[in-house]
């Protein structure tokens, strides 16, 4: 039976993997969060790997507060880069395949045709820089890895744009949503299924992958779609807005191909 370690299991994607794993009876999955396995603690990571045996590690643990990363980038780099080194070292020691989740924010958003896995990276905020640093460690030291970049994750779990719009649509008559950023919403349950399929199929075509739900839209378009899906157009109206005032610069066009 294939044994998998999932880090960051209390987050949105981790919960989605717990949900869809019920369809994968031949996979034995150990779910950990920051309480049971703090990936920023080198000794704790080494001890955990020493005491357990895995075939795969799916790293869902990440620092994703884009705004706060501008204020305290050292925390973002500690989780998204430094901790990756600890995972890589232990995966190498046990011949564990690492599946690492990354982001569209490793690109600057200036390419209007969208981004292939082979396109040059150029992050424009501290979060993106920290995620790219983690990617580079994996690429430098490992051969058996998958870096799966995704974008605009949403689901019934955690905090995300989808749930925020649903909540606000029932409380306010008008919502102002930016149409200046274009990307691809991705249901984290679909991503979770994709990740476990990689394992179940024993896929050995290692390297970088892009995974989204493939529908390109702005945040404004996404909000409209959410209202239509829940028949809330008569309750709340969505108006176009420019870019929000934020500490972190966001890529304007981060479509993953």
N, C-alpha and C positions, 0 to 999 in steps of 0.2 A: 504494500500500500504506500502510495506517495505521501510523504509528510511535508507539510508547509507551515512555516512561521509567518504570521501576519502581524506586523507592528502597526501601532497607531489604530488599533481596532475600535476605539471608542469614537473615532471621527466618522464623517459622512461615508466615505468610501469603505472604511473598515466595517461599518454596520451593513453596508450593501453587500459586501463579501459574505458576511455572516448569513444574510438573507438568502442569497443565491446559492450558497454552498450546500444547501439542503438538496439541490439537484445533482450534486456531485458526490455520490456515495463512496466512490473509490479513493477519495482524498481525505487524509487525516489532517485537520487544520488546528494549529494552536494559535489562539488569538491573544495578543498582549496589548496593553495600553501603557501609558507613561508610569502608572503605578506598579505594574508587574514587570515592565522592562523599559527603563529609561535609556534610550539609545544614545543620549549624550554622556552617559557614564561608561567610560571605556572598560573598567573592571567588571561592571555589571553585565555588559554585553558579552565579554569573554567568558564569564562564569555561566551565563545562560546557554551559550553555544556549547560549552564544555559539558554541561549537564544534560543536554538534549541533542538529538540527532535530526537533521532536516535534509530534505532534497531541494527545497526552494524556500526563499525568503521573499515575501511580497512586502515591500516597505511603503506603508501608507502614512507613516509618521512624518509630519512636516510642520514647519512654521509658516502659516498662510495669511497672517495679518499684514496685508500689503502696506497699509498706512503706518502702522507701528514700526514696521521694518525700516522706515525712513528715519525714525527717531532713535531706535536701538538696533542698528544693523548687526551688531555683534551677536545678538540673540538669534536672529535669522540665520546667520552663518554657522552658529554653533549647532543648530538642529539640522539645517539643510545642507551643510557641507562637512563640518568637522565630524559629526556623528556618522556620516556616510562612510568616512574612512574606517571607523570601528566596525561597521557592518561588513564592509568590503574585506577587511583583514580576516574576519572570522568566517565569512563565506568561502574565502580562498583556502583557509585551513581545513575546512570540512568538505570542500568541493560542492558547495551549495550554489545553485543558480539564483542570482539576485534579480528580482523584478522590481524596478524602482519607478515611482510615479513622478513625472515632471510636468511642465507647464508651457503654455503658449507664451508666457511672459519672458521666455529666454530670447524672444525676437523683439525687434524694435517697432514692428507694425508699419513700416514704411513701404513694404512690398505689397502692391495692390492685387497681385495675382494669388496670394496665399503662399504658405511655406511648406516645402518638402523637407524630409528629414535631413537631406544633404545641404540645405541652405545654411549660410553663415548665421551664427547667433550674434545678438547684440542687445542684451537687456538694458532697459532704460530706467529701472528702479532697483532698489536694494533687494527686494524679494526675488526678482528675476535673476539678479547677479548671484544671490546665494544658491538658488536652484541650479544655475549653470555650473557653479563651482562644484556642486555635488555630482552633476553629470560627468564633469571632466575627471574627477577622481575615479569614478567607475570605469570610464573609457581608458584611462591610463593604466589601471592595474588589473582589470579583469578581461576575460574572453567570454565567459559564460554569463551573459547578462542581457536583460531587456530593459531599456529605458523607454517608458511609455508616456509620451507627452499628451496631455488632454487639456480641455478648456471649459470654463463656465459650468462647472459641476452643479447639479441640483438633484434633489430627491425628496422623499418624505422625511429624511433624517437631517438633523443638525440645522445650522443656520445657512440659508442660501437665498438667492434672488427670487426663486420661484415661490418659496414660502413667504418671503417678505411681501411680495406683490399681492398674494392672496390675502394676507392679513390686512394690509393697508387698503386694499380695494373695498373691504367691508367696513372700513372706518372713515374713509375720505371720499369725497365726490370727484376730485381731480388729482391725478398723480402726474408729476413732471419727470419724464425719463429721458436720459440722453440718447441721441441718435448719432453721436459722434464716434462711437466705438463699435466695431464690427467683429464678430467672432462666431463660434458655433456652440450652442448649449449642448451639454452632454449629461444624460441621465446616469447617475453614478451606479445604478443597478445594471445598466448595459455595460459599463466599463468593468464592473466586477465580474460579470459573466465572461467577458472577453479575456480577462486575466486568468480566470480559472480554466478556460478553454486552452490557453497556452500551455498550462501545466498538464491538463488531462491528455492533450494531444502529444505531449512530450516534444513540443516544438523546439528545434535546435537551430533555427535561423536567427541567431542572436544579433543584437544591435538595437538601434533606435526605431521606435514605432510612433506613429501618430494615431490616436483614437479619439473620435468625436462622433456625434450623431449625424454629422455631415450636412446639416441644414444651416446655411449662412444667414445671419441676421444681426441687426443692431439690438442694443438693450431695449430700445423703444419697441421694435418689432416683437421681441420676446415677451414684453409685458402685454402687448396686444393679444398675442397668441394665448397667453395664460388666461386672460379675461374671457376670451372666446371659448376656450376649453371648459371653463367653469360657468359659462353663461352669465357673466357678471358685467357685460357691456352696458346694460341699462342702469346699473348701480354706480359704476365708477367710469370716469373718462380719462384716457391717457393723452397727455399733451407732450409734444416734442420739446426737448430742452437741449442746451449746449452741454459742454463738458462741465462736470461738477468741479468745484474748488476742492482739490485734494493735495495732500503732501506729495504723494507718489504720482509720477507721470505714468499713464497707461498707454499701451500700444493701440493705435487707432484701428489697425486692420490685422488681426492675429488669427487668420483662418489657417487651420492645419490641414495639409493635403496628404 
